[in-house]
Amino acid sequence: MFCEICGKKITSTLYRITLEGSVLIVCKECSVFGENAKPYIPKKTVPKPKEKRGTKETRYKKNLKVIKEPKDKGFDEEYEIVENYSEIIKGIRLKLGLKQEKFAEILNEKTSLIKKIEKGAIEPSLDLARKIERRFNVKIIKEKVQEEVLNSKFSGKEEALTLGEIARIKEKRS
């Protein structure tokens, strides 16, 4: 242990003094500077095991919102939202005579999200689209058209398709 006044290593008796309202542990030479100089015997304590300090992520885990990964990642890669999703969603809501607030409440979503989706400002997530499809029996998810698949079906070319070729493929499917 070191003297809190002079900084020397204390090899003999430690003293506890009061100096200007502060309690200090000092050597015998420095004990004359304070009041109430008494020999000090430190208590032998068993050191407590140090608590592990985690990363910021673990320390603030209580404040983090857990984001669940989709159960089937392949689903997200194979499907997409139809282009006129905003019209379909607004149409079903109006057909049922619901206000945006009530519609959002049924879906357990915020009203502001429903408003933005109906305006076409944002596209609903596939999870929300599935929820809307199940609750209101509408179709707003479709299979993605893979460009590679179209290329192999349309021609033996390794090149990308032109817009005209894609339009012809869509015409054949209709």
N, C-alpha and C positions, 0 to 999 in steps of 0.2 A: 504494500500500500504506500502511497505517496502523500506527503504533507500538502495540504490544500493552500498553504501560504507560500512556502519557499520552493516546493516541488521536489524536495529530496526524498529518497526512498527511506521509509521509516523501518528501522530494524529493531528498535527497542519498543518501549511502551507507547501506545497511541493515547492522545488526549483529545477530549471533546471540549471545545470552548465556544463561547458566544461572543461574536465580534460584530458590533453594530446591528444586532438583531438577527444575525445569521449564525447557524450552528455549523461549525467546521471541525474536521478531524485533522489534527496537526501533530508535529513532532514535539519533543520536550522543549527545544529551544524556542519554538514559536508559540508555545502555550502561554508565555508571559504577556502576549499582545491582547489576549481576550479575558473575559470574565468567566467565572464559574468553571475553571479548568479542572476537569476530573479525568482520571484514567478511563480509557474506553476499551472494552473487550467486545470485539465483534461477535455476533451470534453466529454459530455454525448452523447453516441451514442446508438442507438438501436442495440442490438446484432443480428448479422445475423444468420439465422438458419443454423445449421451445416449441411454440405453436408454428406450424408450417405456414409460411406466408405464400399464398397462392398467387397465381397470375391475376391480372386485373379482371380477366374473365371469370375466374372462380370467386374472387372477392366480391364482385358485384353481381353474382349470379342471380341473387334475389330480384334484382332490378331488370334482368334480361327477359325478354319475351321469347319463349321457346318456339322456334319455327320448325314445324314438322316437315320432313321430306316426303314427297309423294310416295305412296306405297309402290306404285308401278311406274317407274320412270319411262318405260317404253310407251305407255299410254300418251304421255305428253308429246312424244316425238312423232306419233302416228296421227294425231288429231289436231284440229285447229277450229277456231270460231268462224262461223259463216260471216260473210261480208255485211249483210244487212241485219246484224244482231241487234242494233239499237232500235230499229223499227219493229222487230219481232217482240222484243222485251216490252217496249212501250205499248205496242198493240195488245198484248195479253193483259197488261196491267189495266189499260182502259176498258178492255172487253169485260174484265171482272169488276170494273167500277171501283178500283182501289186507288187511293192517293199514294204518292211516292213514299210517304212516311209509313203507311201501313204495309205497303209492298216490301219496304226495307225491313220492317219489323218481322214479317213472316219469314224472310230470308236470313234474319239475324245479321244484317249488314247495316252500314250507316246510310242515311238518306242521301248525303252528299255523293256517295259512291253511285247510288242508283241514278241520281240526276246526271252525273258525268257519263255514265254508261248509256243512258237514253239520248244524250246529246251526241254521242259518238266520240266524245273527247278521250275516253279510255276504253280499252277492250277488257271484258271480264276475264278473270283467270279461268283456267279449265275447271278448277274445283267449283267456282261460283257458277259457271255455265252448267256443270252437271247438276248442281243443286237446283237451278232454275228449271232445267229439263225435267227433273224428277217431280218437283212440287207443282209445276204448271203444265206438264205434259206438252211441251213444245220441243222443237228440234233446232238447236243453235250450235251444235258441234258436228263437224264433218271430218272425213278422213283427209289427210294431207295428200296432195298430188305430188308424188316424188318425181323430180325432173329426170333422175337417172332411169327410173322405170319408164317414163314417157319416151326417153331417148331409145331405149332398147326395144320398146314395142313399135315405135314409129318407123325407125330406120336403123340400119346397121352402122350409122355414122357414130363417131366418137365425139362429134362436136355438140355444142349446146343448141337447143331448139330456138327457133325464131318465134316471135309472137304469132305470126301467121300459122305456123305448124301447130302451136298449142291451141289456137282457135279451131283448127280443123279437127284436132283430137277431141276437143270438147264437143264439137258438133256431132261427131260420130257417136259419142257416148249418149247424147240426148235423144 
